[in-house]
Amino acid sequence: MRKTLIVALTLFTLSISAQEINWMTLEEAVIAQNNKPKKIIIDAFTTWCGPCKMLEKNTFQNKDVAEYINKNYYAVKFNAEGNETINFKGNTFTNPNFDPNKTGRNSPHQLSSYFGVRAYPTIIFLDEEANLLGPIPGYQSPQQLEIFLNLFKDDTYKSVTTKEAWEDYIANFKHEFRETNPETGLNLSTN
């Protein structure tokens, strides 16, 4: 009985501590900005991309990452080779060469080109008026993403305009996100 209670309490604690990112469409994020200005973070992924799946599992399911993004950003999932029609900044973006019969790589969505996506995954940051701040290509661990989340959240990027300023920013950055095991939600480190 005691072991059952401990297991039940552990599972209950894990489910409480688990947090998911509140994903929305780009159109929903832009509308939300009108009501409450926040920057937008876009996960530009593809269905066949291994690093994209790692980003979802290891980084976006990290409790600290999810909590920080939900508090400070509007989060958008965007299939960069999908067939979705997206209305953004007075333009309609589609994927006219999309092939529904393909199971692997497909043609890039027009919005991918608009944002300068050249690799998958790419994390795109937009300001409070949905203007492009920058695409960050490649897999990012929770601690790597934390650097960019902070850089853009408080407009620090405006003062980090040289290689020396970037190196100084990185050298003085204090990480607060902890690594977690995505399977259990348990912390892997205390940093």
C-alpha positions as a printed NumPy array, in Angstrom:
array([[  0.   ,   0.   ,   0.   ],
       [  2.771,   2.412,   0.929],
       [  4.625,   1.805,  -2.381],
       [  1.392,   2.359,  -4.302],
       [  0.835,   5.663,  -2.507],
       [  4.391,   6.822,  -3.202],
       [  4.095,   5.922,  -6.902],
       [  0.716,   7.667,  -7.135],
       [  2.056,  10.811,  -5.453],
       [  5.125,  10.816,  -7.702],
       [  2.985,  10.532, -10.846],
       [  0.652,  13.234,  -9.54 ],
       [  3.614,  15.55 ,  -8.876],
       [  5.039,  14.881, -12.336],
       [  1.733,  15.646, -14.023],
       [  1.43 ,  18.894, -12.093],
       [  4.985,  19.928, -12.949],
       [  4.57 ,  19.128, -16.651],
       [  3.753,  22.158, -18.706],
       [  3.082,  22.48 , -22.385],
       [  3.576,  25.411, -24.682],
       [  0.342,  27.091, -25.757],
       [  0.809,  26.74 , -29.526],
       [ -1.353,  28.765, -31.921],
       [ -1.442,  29.716, -35.575],
       [  0.402,  32.769, -36.868],
       [ -2.906,  34.5  , -37.557],
       [ -4.042,  33.857, -33.955],
       [ -0.738,  35.183, -32.605],
       [ -0.993,  38.413, -34.608],
       [ -4.568,  38.946, -33.361],
       [ -3.421,  38.264, -29.787],
       [ -0.708,  40.912, -30.21 ],
       [ -3.423,  43.501, -30.832],
       [ -4.955,  42.74 , -27.43 ],
       [ -1.743,  42.207, -25.473],
       [  1.57 ,  43.049, -27.188],
       [  4.152,  40.267, -26.916],
       [  6.787,  38.973, -29.257],
       [  6.142,  35.842, -31.32 ],
       [  8.313,  32.724, -31.479],
       [  7.766,  30.391, -34.431],
       [  8.909,  26.776, -34.59 ],
       [  9.478,  26.199, -38.335],
       [  9.669,  22.409, -38.629],
       [  9.062,  19.6  , -41.095],
       [  7.486,  16.214, -40.492],
       [ 10.576,  14.275, -41.665],
       [ 13.214,  16.269, -39.753],
       [ 14.961,  14.382, -36.914],
       [ 16.386,  17.506, -35.2  ],
       [ 12.874,  19.044, -35.341],
       [ 11.544,  16.074, -33.361],
       [ 14.422,  16.396, -30.889],
       [ 13.643,  20.103, -30.469],
       [ 10.025,  19.267, -29.69 ],
       [ 10.872,  16.458, -27.274],
       [ 13.97 ,  17.789, -25.506],
       [ 13.488,  21.553, -25.601],
       [  9.851,  22.539, -26.049],
       [  8.703,  19.961, -23.498],
       [ 11.168,  21.31 , -20.926],
       [  9.159,  22.82 , -18.064],
       [ 11.317,  25.961, -17.801],
       [ 11.199,  26.563, -21.558],
       [  7.423,  26.078, -21.747],
       [  6.761,  28.319, -18.764],
       [  9.035,  31.079, -20.093],
       [  7.605,  30.989, -23.609],
       [  3.994,  30.968, -22.382],
       [  4.682,  33.972, -20.149],
       [  6.684,  36.099, -22.587],
       [  5.779,  35.061, -26.146],
       [  3.021,  33.904, -28.428],
       [  4.153,  30.526, -29.727],
       [  3.465,  29.355, -33.282],
       [  4.007,  25.919, -34.843],
       [  4.619,  26.174, -38.579],
       [  5.112,  23.203, -40.905],
       [  7.63 ,  24.8  , -43.263],
       [  6.769,  22.286, -46.01 ],
       [  3.055,  22.043, -45.249],
       [  0.02 ,  22.94 , -47.335],
       [ -1.581,  25.49 , -45.025],
       [ -2.805,  28.838, -46.374],
       [ -1.512,  31.622, -44.123],
       [ -2.571,  35.261, -44.242],
       [  0.158,  37.502, -42.844],
       [  0.845,  41.221, -43.223],
       [ -1.662,  41.601, -46.039],
       [ -0.254,  38.688, -48.056],
       [ -1.475,  35.163, -48.611],
       [  1.219,  32.481, -48.341],
       [  0.714,  28.945, -49.657],
       [  2.742,  26.018, -50.915],
       [  1.768,  25.794, -54.605],
       [  4.187,  22.907, -55.275],
       [  3.052,  20.822, -52.3  ],
       [  2.725,  17.131, -53.167],
       [  0.303,  15.335, -50.818],
       [  1.669,  11.957, -51.954],
       [  5.176,  12.613, -50.635],
       [  6.049,  11.16 , -47.244],
       [  9.498,  12.782, -46.94 ],
       [ 10.748,  16.114, -48.151],
       [  8.242,  18.368, -49.854],
       [  8.463,  21.793, -51.423],
       [  9.04 ,  24.739, -49.082],
       [  6.085,  26.874, -48.052],
       [  6.167,  30.456, -49.361],
       [  6.242,  31.744, -45.768],
       [  9.504,  29.825, -45.238],
       [ 11.13 ,  31.909, -47.957],
       [  9.603,  35.098, -46.563],
       [ 11.247,  34.433, -43.183],
       [ 14.544,  33.254, -44.684],
       [ 14.275,  29.659, -43.471],
       [ 17.15 ,  27.691, -44.976],
       [ 17.413,  24.755, -42.538],
       [ 15.15 ,  22.736, -40.285],
       [ 14.365,  23.348, -37.569],
       [ 14.5  ,  27.137, -37.534],
       [ 13.18 ,  29.215, -34.668],
       [ 11.891,  32.58 , -35.848],
       [ 11.451,  35.594, -33.595],
       [  9.043,  38.441, -34.415],
       [  8.625,  41.699, -32.511],
       [  5.366,  43.006, -31.002],
       [  4.273,  44.239, -34.438],
       [  5.089,  40.9  , -36.12 ],
       [  8.229,  42.24 , -37.792],
       [ 11.059,  39.771, -38.282],
       [ 13.788,  39.954, -35.644],
       [ 15.672,  36.923, -36.847],
       [ 15.654,  33.263, -37.756],
       [ 17.786,  30.963, -35.564],
       [ 18.562,  27.785, -37.542],
       [ 19.256,  24.379, -36.067],
       [ 18.477,  22.364, -32.974],
       [ 18.639,  24.343, -29.721],
       [ 18.919,  22.744, -26.29 ],
       [ 16.889,  24.367, -23.493],
       [ 19.995,  26.286, -22.365],
       [ 20.86 ,  27.396, -25.914],
       [ 17.299,  28.558, -26.56 ],
       [ 17.253,  30.388, -23.216],
       [ 19.97 ,  32.718, -24.51 ],
       [ 17.848,  33.775, -27.504],
       [ 14.583,  33.923, -25.54 ],
       [ 16.176,  36.435, -23.177],
       [ 18.006,  38.302, -25.937],
       [ 14.792,  39.095, -27.793],
       [ 12.332,  39.369, -24.886],
       [ 13.747,  42.567, -23.421],
       [ 15.161,  44.013, -26.658],
       [ 18.724,  43.244, -25.558],
       [ 19.396,  42.338, -29.196],
       [ 19.402,  46.075, -29.977],
       [ 22.633,  46.526, -28.009],
       [ 24.264,  43.265, -29.121],
       [ 25.269,  44.411, -32.588],
       [ 28.908,  43.37 , -32.837],
       [ 30.794,  40.112, -32.507],
       [ 32.447,  41.426, -29.335],
       [ 29.09 ,  42.407, -27.825],
       [ 27.708,  38.936, -28.622],
       [ 30.708,  37.218, -27.039],
       [ 30.349,  39.43 , -23.952],
       [ 26.61 ,  38.682, -23.766],
       [ 27.253,  34.93 , -23.941],
       [ 30.129,  35.061, -21.427],
       [ 28.012,  36.923, -18.868],
       [ 24.748,  35.073, -19.43 ],
       [ 23.372,  33.361, -16.318],
       [ 21.367,  30.25 , -17.19 ],
       [ 18.242,  29.533, -15.176],
       [ 16.661,  26.743, -17.245],
       [ 17.24 ,  23.211, -16.026],
       [ 17.57 ,  20.212, -18.266],
       [ 14.792,  17.704, -17.803],
       [ 14.251,  14.188, -18.988],
       [ 11.33 ,  14.527, -21.429],
       [ 10.137,  11.016, -20.586],
       [  9.806,  11.627, -16.831],
       [  9.881,  15.392, -16.405],
       [ 12.571,  14.977, -13.736],
       [ 15.465,  17.422, -13.544],
       [ 18.747,  16.127, -14.923],
       [ 20.79 ,  18.959, -13.415],
       [ 20.43 ,  21.659, -10.8  ],
       [ 21.775,  24.509, -12.943]])
